[in-house]
């Protein structure tokens, strides 16, 4: 990914996706569900660690996914 906008565009493609996985071994199964929400993109990109952009401290959803 070249910049934040590329990352956001790629993440937006996942918003309507949902994954259901069943993991099993020796008669034991664990079900795992993965879905994506707008507010998680900010944290998945690590933007909460930027110290030189105080306007991003609150929440990434407001700034990135309008």
C-alpha positions as CSV (number, residue, x, y, z in Angstrom):
1,X,0.0,0.0,0.0
2,X,1.4,3.4,-1.0
3,X,-0.5,5.7,1.3
4,X,-3.4,5.9,3.8
5,X,-6.0,6.3,1.1
6,X,-4.9,3.1,-0.6
7,X,-5.3,1.3,2.7
8,X,-8.7,2.7,3.3
9,X,-9.9,1.8,-0.2
10,X,-8.7,-1.8,0.3
11,X,-10.3,-2.0,3.7
12,X,-13.6,-0.7,2.3
13,X,-13.8,-3.7,0.1
14,X,-13.9,-5.9,3.2
15,X,-16.7,-4.1,4.9
16,X,-19.5,-6.3,3.4
17,X,-17.5,-9.5,3.9
18,X,-17.9,-12.0,6.7
19,X,-15.8,-15.1,7.2
20,X,-16.9,-18.2,9.1
21,X,-14.1,-20.6,10.0
22,X,-14.4,-23.9,11.8
23,X,-11.2,-25.2,13.2
24,X,-11.0,-28.7,14.5
25,X,-8.7,-31.3,16.0
26,X,-9.3,-34.5,17.9
27,X,-13.1,-34.3,18.1
28,X,-13.0,-30.6,19.2
29,X,-14.2,-27.8,17.0
30,X,-14.0,-24.1,17.4
31,X,-16.0,-21.7,15.3
32,X,-14.4,-18.4,14.4
33,X,-16.3,-15.5,12.8
34,X,-14.5,-12.6,11.2
35,X,-16.2,-9.4,10.1
36,X,-15.0,-5.9,9.4
37,X,-16.2,-2.6,10.8
38,X,-15.3,1.0,9.7
39,X,-13.9,2.0,13.1
40,X,-11.3,-0.8,13.1
41,X,-9.5,0.5,10.0
42,X,-7.8,3.3,12.0
43,X,-6.3,0.8,14.5
44,X,-5.4,-1.9,12.0
45,X,-3.2,0.7,10.1
46,X,-1.6,1.7,13.4
47,X,-2.6,5.4,13.1
48,X,-3.2,5.6,16.9
49,X,0.5,5.6,17.3
50,X,1.1,8.8,15.3
51,X,2.4,11.5,17.7
52,X,2.7,14.3,15.2
53,X,-1.0,14.4,14.2
54,X,-3.0,15.3,17.4
55,X,-6.2,15.7,15.4
56,X,-6.2,11.9,14.8
57,X,-6.2,11.1,18.5
58,X,-10.0,10.8,18.9
59,X,-11.1,8.3,16.4
60,X,-10.0,7.3,12.9
61,X,-13.5,6.6,11.7
62,X,-14.4,10.4,11.7
63,X,-11.3,11.2,9.6
64,X,-10.8,8.3,7.3
65,X,-14.1,6.7,6.5
66,X,-16.6,9.5,5.7
